[in-house]
Amino acid sequence: MLRDKFFEHPKLVISISVLLMLFGVVMPFLMVIGLVESTFFLNFLSYACSVLGFVLGLTSLAASRLKREHQDRDDLYP
């Protein structure tokens, strides 16, 4: 399943989520200081990237924790 392959590498997903959250912070800052024109699309895009990055980061952290616990359990009980 795609979800299993996606969360097989949680560090990659965490780095993608950090980039999304940075985009969600930098774009509104650029709009406020006037370098980028504020439009509805850019406002919505920056909000969506920020929320998506947060959700991806949270789920990948949970997935990495579950993966680590599963590996520890397999090491204890082969």
N, C-alpha and C positions, 0 to 999 in steps of 0.2 A: 504494500500500500504506500502511497505517496507520503503520508504522514510519518510512517516508520522510517523511510529513507531520509526525509527532511530533518527529523529529530535524531538521526543517527550521529550527526556531527553537531552537537549543541554549541560548540564554540563558534562555529561559522554562523549559526542562527543568531547568537548573541551579538556578534560583530555587525550583522545586518541590522539588527534591532537598534543598536547604538547609532548607526548611520541614519536610520530613519528618524530617530528621536532628535539627532543633531539637526537634520533638515527641518524638523518641526519647530526647532528653536531659532535657527538662523534666519529662516525666511521671514517670520514676523518681525524679527529685529531689523532686517534689511528694509522691510516695509515701513517700519516706524521711523527710521532715520532718513527715508526718502530715496534710497538707491533703487528700489523696486516699487513699481506702482501697485497699490493694493487693489486687488480684484477679488470678486467672490470666489472664483475658481482657485486662486492661490491661497486664499484664506482657508477654504475647505480642504485643499490639498495638504497644507501644512498641519492642520488639525488632524486629518486622517492619518498622515505619516507619523505623527506623534503618538496617537492612540494605537496604531498598528505596531509601532516599534515597542511600545510598553507591553502590549499583549504578547507579542512574539518573544520578548525578553523574559517575561514572567513564565510563559509556558516552556521555554527552552531551559530555564533554570530548574523548573520542576522536573522536566524530562531528564536532565543530567543528574539530578539528585536521585530519581527513581532508578536510573541506569546504574549509578554507583551502588545503591543499596542492593540491587539485583545481583551485581557482580560480587559484592561482599557475601551475600547469601550463598551464591554458587561456590565461593571459595571455602566457606565453612562446611557446607554439606554437598560434597561432589557426587 
